[in-house]
Amino acid sequence: MGEHSLVEVANLHRRFGDVHAVHGLNFNLRRGEVLGFLGPNGAGKTTTMQIICGVLAPSEGAVRIGGIDLLDEPIAAKRQLGYLPEQPPLYRELTVDEYLCYCAKLHGLRKQAAANAMEEAKARCGLQSNGARLIGNLSKGYQQRVGIAQAILHRPAVVVLDEPTVGLDPIQIREIRDLMRELGNDHGVILSTHILPEVQAVCDRVQILHEGRLVLDEDLAELSKSQRSRSIRVKFRRPPSRTSLTKLAGVKRVEALDADTLRLHHADDEALAERIVAASVAGDWGLYELVSESRSLEEIFVELTFGEGQHGSANNPRATS
Amino acid sequence: MSIVHITARELRSLFLSPLSWAVLAITQAFVAYAFLVKLELFLQLKPYLPGLPGAPGLTAIVVAPAFKAAGMVMLLAAPLVTMRLISEERRNGTLSLLMSAPISMADIVLGKFFGIMSFFGIVALVVLLTPLSLLAGGTLDYGLLASGFIGLLLLIASFAAAGLFMSTLTAHPPVAAVSTFGLLLLLWNVDWAGTGAAEGVRPLFSYLATTSHFNALLQGVVDSADLIYYVLFVVTFLVLATRRLDTMRLGH
């Protein structure tokens, strides 16, 4: 897909014995995009990331980084990669400076370039005052920062972060999220997480993995559009006739949930709630509850990864596979 | 270039570990003991030696056994040092750093090998200091000293290569250590099988044993066959280690 694709993954499969961990993945990462990987445990997120970074070989399929095939020319392809595994790859017996210097040199940076890169990475990850400390003595959060610093050190075109905010305190999480958004301006970022709000806060695009398959791949802007309220749930003491409700401007369909609860489907009409209240007062329907229903990312996630959802099964992975 | 950085990091980590210092100290202590025992022997024999035709000199009586003792300590100590080369990186997850870096698997293996050899080289140099102390009161046969030292270095290099390969096989350093020790002990004594065997088989077992080549070098016999044996030994295990790292990405 064109020159703007930083990562192209085509028909990726990975088997561990009988377990089919990754099942025919296809996706692209564009420059300047932050891609969020979501999925329950064992969905294949980490495996996919390991394959993209060349730590695991795929059973089938191809990965191209910046147009270079990872299997044919691993060294050239890996030059453009920064990777933070689930467990940060740290040497506990080294100091932060020694470690980052080693990482810079592994990526072929010369002395001066390495020194500059280290300063920049430390500043971005808030490690300026910890350069001389032993990594083994740092707290979990700081170790995570060193891991992130290592991944962005050589300014790679693609940064792959496996659960980057694990073990961080809320303030650090905010800083790291800002950092990821900043990285997303001129790099491509792939991150995996369990934390759904994180995806909404940071990502441009979200992919939900379930049992090794992609069950959702959508721009977050699109997703939030589809998440907007499309129905209102109302409860009346004295429910009016259905026709009087359908006559309200904007109501497309009325669905009775039980004796006094109704769901009004509408077409993205924010003023409808106001009109319902006004009509209720005028007609003395005794409105006592009005909930604007919207699908959260969490609902979508649960629906896609736990089979039967209440919103139909068009996107149900078991139905499509 | 990246080989150099891996070597440097390996050496630095080795010296940050108490185990390496313990290996240095214990090797030195055992070699000193062997050295003193043989020196005592030499002093007892000294009055009779001038009368014997082709009598062994100071170097043959004292230095060769000291090097042999160093070889024996390394048989035990080398597995303990090499065990963590790859297995610990696997365990700590730092192998991902190396595997996602723009370097080849051969670079990793060579960097590790040179790193451990730098340390073992230091061990051997410290061992060499003991015989050199004899220069204070006598002269040494430098040819014999050099061939013995080369023999010790080659022996240690073969231990390092075997240990490095064993370390790629498991994520548990102690398992790597025990396996390496088993392999090295077998190769140390494999010529036992030759003693009772048929005439044709004997040279084969004798050739396979690390000791036969080491002993020849300790006696001052520098035969290219012995040197080639060690080179083949090292290259074989390094190639196996590289292959193993490659296949590690393929399956579980």
HADDOCK unambig.tbl for C-alpha pairs under 7 A between the chains (distance, minus, plus):
assign (segid A and resid 16 and name CA) (segid B and resid 251 and name CA) 6.79 0.50 0.50
assign (segid A and resid 16 and name CA) (segid B and resid 252 and name CA) 6.51 0.50 0.50
assign (segid A and resid 53 and name CA) (segid B and resid 100 and name CA) 5.44 0.50 0.50
assign (segid A and resid 54 and name CA) (segid B and resid 99 and name CA) 6.66 0.50 0.50
assign (segid A and resid 54 and name CA) (segid B and resid 100 and name CA) 5.69 0.50 0.50
assign (segid A and resid 55 and name CA) (segid B and resid 96 and name CA) 6.04 0.50 0.50
assign (segid A and resid 55 and name CA) (segid B and resid 99 and name CA) 5.44 0.50 0.50
assign (segid A and resid 55 and name CA) (segid B and resid 100 and name CA) 5.93 0.50 0.50
assign (segid A and resid 55 and name CA) (segid B and resid 249 and name CA) 5.98 0.50 0.50
assign (segid A and resid 56 and name CA) (segid B and resid 249 and name CA) 4.28 0.50 0.50
assign (segid A and resid 56 and name CA) (segid B and resid 250 and name CA) 6.22 0.50 0.50
assign (segid A and resid 57 and name CA) (segid B and resid 249 and name CA) 5.14 0.50 0.50
assign (segid A and resid 57 and name CA) (segid B and resid 250 and name CA) 5.02 0.50 0.50
assign (segid A and resid 75 and name CA) (segid B and resid 102 and name CA) 4.40 0.50 0.50
assign (segid A and resid 75 and name CA) (segid B and resid 103 and name CA) 5.83 0.50 0.50
assign (segid A and resid 75 and name CA) (segid B and resid 104 and name CA) 6.91 0.50 0.50
assign (segid A and resid 76 and name CA) (segid B and resid 102 and name CA) 6.75 0.50 0.50
assign (segid A and resid 78 and name CA) (segid B and resid 100 and name CA) 6.24 0.50 0.50
assign (segid A and resid 78 and name CA) (segid B and resid 101 and name CA) 5.99 0.50 0.50
assign (segid A and resid 78 and name CA) (segid B and resid 102 and name CA) 4.91 0.50 0.50
assign (segid A and resid 79 and name CA) (segid B and resid 101 and name CA) 6.96 0.50 0.50
assign (segid A and resid 79 and name CA) (segid B and resid 102 and name CA) 5.16 0.50 0.50
assign (segid A and resid 83 and name CA) (segid B and resid 100 and name CA) 6.95 0.50 0.50
assign (segid A and resid 87 and name CA) (segid B and resid 93 and name CA) 6.23 0.50 0.50
assign (segid A and resid 89 and name CA) (segid B and resid 92 and name CA) 6.80 0.50 0.50
assign (segid A and resid 89 and name CA) (segid B and resid 93 and name CA) 5.16 0.50 0.50
assign (segid A and resid 89 and name CA) (segid B and resid 94 and name CA) 4.04 0.50 0.50
assign (segid A and resid 89 and name CA) (segid B and resid 96 and name CA) 6.77 0.50 0.50
assign (segid A and resid 89 and name CA) (segid B and resid 97 and name CA) 5.98 0.50 0.50
assign (segid A and resid 90 and name CA) (segid B and resid 94 and name CA) 6.03 0.50 0.50
assign (segid A and resid 93 and name CA) (segid B and resid 13 and name CA) 6.87 0.50 0.50
assign (segid A and resid 93 and name CA) (segid B and resid 16 and name CA) 6.92 0.50 0.50
assign (segid A and resid 102 and name CA) (segid B and resid 5 and name CA) 6.82 0.50 0.50
assign (segid A and resid 105 and name CA) (segid B and resid 2 and name CA) 6.90 0.50 0.50
assign (segid A and resid 105 and name CA) (segid B and resid 5 and name CA) 6.81 0.50 0.50
assign (segid A and resid 106 and name CA) (segid B and resid 2 and name CA) 5.54 0.50 0.50
assign (segid A and resid 106 and name CA) (segid B and resid 5 and name CA) 6.93 0.50 0.50
assign (segid A and resid 106 and name CA) (segid B and resid 101 and name CA) 6.52 0.50 0.50
assign (segid A and resid 107 and name CA) (segid B and resid 101 and name CA) 6.18 0.50 0.50
assign (segid A and resid 107 and name CA) (segid B and resid 102 and name CA) 6.12 0.50 0.50
